[in-house]
């Protein structure tokens, strides 16, 4: 879907809290927070959850005036959960520390979720450091992620580098996410927890810039595929794909 035209500037969006889990991500977080500072419509608050960093991540977050929280349990899932629970807005945005949102990101994503009346909206991305093959690799990576995970879920998945969900949706799913499991993909796990009835829409706009570090090298691919298998396994114990599709189609 495409969002409405964006004005040159507007007041802060009172209902949006942006959550960013981070661990030893000082340089990337600097770019992310600088990009959030250039938004045409600033969010209500930006929450950085420091997940045991030993670099300058916390100092970067404080310098940009964010709400800095700490989460001692290792893993993105517990860190993200800590941030979602602390968010004050009725909408909760999520970026990764290496996300670089365009200036209209807040306006576009809020407009998209409200226009669709959806539980969540998730977007696309592009690699800003992947060399000449960055664009096709990003399309292949994200295209495969959305296609394969939608088959398993019965609806589009969430992508933690670029998403917004309603607080009410989070509160409904909170008891079903595997917040203590450091080996799940937290965004995919949350998409499962929202249930087969969830309305998740994909914004097809320009998306956010992200680092290609997550897909660089065989070790990273093994790690991501292993986490994907684990996330599918723990959630399929609750509800199999065909059972989710039965619920979805019955609606």
N, C-alpha and C positions, 0 to 999 in steps of 0.2 A: 504494500500500500504506500501511497505517497502522502506526505504531510502537507499542511497548508503553508502558504507563503510566510516567511519569517520577517517580523519587523526589525528595524535597526537596533532597537533596544527595548527592554521592558523591565518592570520591577521584579524583585525576587519571586519565584514560584513558591507560595507559602506551603504547599502540600508535598513537596518532594525532598526527601532525604537521600543523599547519595552515599553508598557504602563501598569502601575500597579495602579489601583484605591485603596485607602487605607483609613480606618477610625479606629483609635484606634487599630492598628494592629502591634505595635512595635515588639513583639517577633517573630511573623510569618514573618513579612517583613524582619527582620534580616536574617532568614533562606533563604528566597527567593533571596535576593540580594547577599548573600554569594554564593548561587548556580549559579547565573548569573555571578559572578566574576570568577567562575571556568570553564566557557565555553571554549571549544576548539577553537571556533570561536566567539569572542566577538561581540556584536551588536554595531551599530553606537552610540546609546545612550539608556539610560534607563530613563523613565519619571515616576515619582511617583506623583500621584495627591492626595493630602491630602484633605479629604472630611470632615473637621471639627474635627480633632482629638484633644483630650485633654491629650493624653499620649505622649510618646517619638517617635511617628511615624515620625514626621518631622526631628527630630535629627538623627534617623537611616538613613533616606534617604540622608541627607546631608553628614553623615559620609562615606557613600558608593559612594559619588561623583555623585549622580543622578541629573537630572534636576527636581527640586521640584516645583510643581505648587500647587495652592490652588483652590478649588471649593466650594464656600459657599452654593450652592443649595444642599440640602440633596439628597442622592441616588447614586447608582452606575452608573445609566444611565448618569446623567449630569457630573459626575466625569470622566467616560470613554470618553465621548464626548470631554471634555476639553483636555484630553491627546491626542486623535486622531487628533484634530485640530492643536495641537502644534507640532506633530511629523514631523521630517525633512526627514525621509527615504521614499523611494518609496514603502516599505513594512512596515506594522505596526503589531507588535506582541502584544499579550495581555496575561497577566498572572494576577491571583488574588494575593493578598498579602500572602496568605497561600500556593501558588504554590511552589513546589520545583522541578525545571526542572533538568533533567540529564545533564551531561557535554556536550552531543552532541545535545542538544535541538535546539540551533540556527542553527547549520549546517543542522540538519535533516529537520526542518520545512521549511527553505529557499529552500533547495534542493527539497522538496516535492512540494511546490507551483510552483516553476519554471519548474520542470519536467512535471507537469500536465497542465501547462498553465492556472491554476485555478484562480478564483477571491479570493478564501480563502481556507485555509487548517485548519482543526481542529483535535485535537487528543484525546487520552484517558487519563485515570488517575487511581490512586490507593490511598487508604486512608493510611496514614502513622501512624495514631493514633487510628485506629478503633478496635484494639484487634484481637483475632483469627478469627473473622468473617469479617475482613476488606476487604479481596480480593473478596469473593462472594457478599458482600453487594455493593461494588463499581461496580462490573460487572452488578448486577441487576439494580442499580440506573442509571448508564450511558447507559446501554443497553436499558432500558425502555425510557430514555430521547431521545436517538437517534431514536429509532423506532417510538415512538408516535409523536414526533415533525416532523419527516420526512413525516409522513402521512399528517400532517397539512400543511406543507410547499411545498411539491412536490420535495424536495431535502433535503440533510442532514442539520441539524441545526448547529449553532456555539456553542461552549462551551468556555465561557470566561476564564476559568482557563488554557486553552491551545489552542491558535489559532494564525494564522497569516493571514492578508488580505492585498490586494493591496491598496495603497493610492487612485488609480483611482476608485476602488470599493467603498471605503469610501466616496469619494467626490460625486459619483453618488447617493449614498443612504442617504447622510447627511440630506437632506431636508425631508426625510420620517421617520427618527427615532423619537421616542418620548422622546427627550432629557430632557424635563421638567417634565416628569412623574416619580416620585421616586418609583412607585409601579410596573413598568415593569421589567421583566428579560431582561436586556439590550442586552445580547448576542442573545437571541431568537428574540427580537425585531429587532435587526440589520439583522438577517437572513431573516426575513420577508421583511425588507426594501430593501434588495439587489434584491428582485424580483424573480419570478418563473424561470426566465431564467438564474439565477446565477449558476456558476459552483463551487460547494464546495466539496472538497474531504476530506475523513477521513483518517488520518495516523494511521495505526494499530500497531505502534511501542509500546515501553514500556510506553510511556506517562509520565506524571508528577505526583509527589506526591502531595496530597492535604489533608487538614484536614477534618475529618469527622464531624466537628462542624455543617456544614450546614444540616446534616440529623440526628442530635442527638436530640432526644426528640420530643414529640408530637407537641409542639409549633412551632418548626422549620419546621416540615412537613406541618402544617397548613399554615404557612407563605409562604412556597415555592409553595404549591399547589394554594393558593390564588393568588399569583403573576403570576403563569402560566395561570390561568383562565383569569386574567385581561389582560395579554399580548395577549392571543389569541383573546379576545373580541375586543380590540382596533384595532387589525390588520385585523380581519375578517369583520369589518365594511368597510374596504377598498377593500378587495378581499377575497372571500370565498375559502375554500380549493379546491372545485371542479373546480372553475375558475382558480386557480393556476395550477392544474393538466392539464386542457385543454390547457393552454399556454405551459406547459412543454412538453406534449405529441405531440403538434403541431410542436415542434421543431425537 
